[in-house]
Amino acid sequence: MPFSRDQMAARAASDIPEGWVVNLGVGMPTNIANKVPLDREVIFQSENGVLGIGPAPEPGHENHWLINAGKQLVTLRPGGSYCHHADSFAMIRGGHIDLCVLGGFEVAENGDLANWATSENDTAPAVGGAMDLGAGAKRLWVVMDHTTKDGRPKLVESCGYPLTALGTVHRIYTNLGVFDVEKGLGFVVRDLAPGVSFDEAQANSAAKLHRPA
């Protein structure tokens, strides 16, 4: 059984070390904040100027002034704070974010990421803060489905879509497993979803997968 999106988020959340400052990209990564127990210290940051984001609010307890960069309603952990947009990007561009987790359209075996445009129409969507995060965060993880809805692989030899960040992806979480990007080697399988074989993961990838040493 492939991982569900909840399971992907939970797995990524369990791998975040205590005390890290983490930016969560729009889409699938935002669910990670819901999977970190409140007795663990992981400081979630949003580029619109929120530091210390907690899980999604319970129904009836929403603060409609408190949102993340994806316009989702969020909560604030004890000690959380707000800051100016420029200060938020000073954290990002200054290398103060331990980890950024983004969604993706494609990841190449050299760590390139394409996650903001498909060039399939004349309207290129805004990249937002993803380029700054891809370049400025100390580590970059990607959470995404292993293939597109029509079955095209997202782990590729080289990206065919416009690039967001060059050579910065360290780890990918998909519905089929967890894959590290190792310099000079490419995609290394760290874990597979229950019942998913190495050969199945390879068949759904457009780049060579490597078994861990």
Secondary structure, 3 states (H helix, E strand, C coil): CCCCHHHHHHHHHHHCCCCCEEEECCCHHHHHHHHCCCCCCCEEEECCCEEEECCCCCCCCCCCCCECCCCCECCEEEEEEECCHHHHHHHHHCCCCCEEEECCCEEECCCCEECCCCCCCCCCCCCCCHHHHHHHCCCEEEECCCECCCCCECEECCCCCCCCECCCEEEEECCCEEEEEECCCEEEEEEECCCCCHHHHHHCCECCEECCC
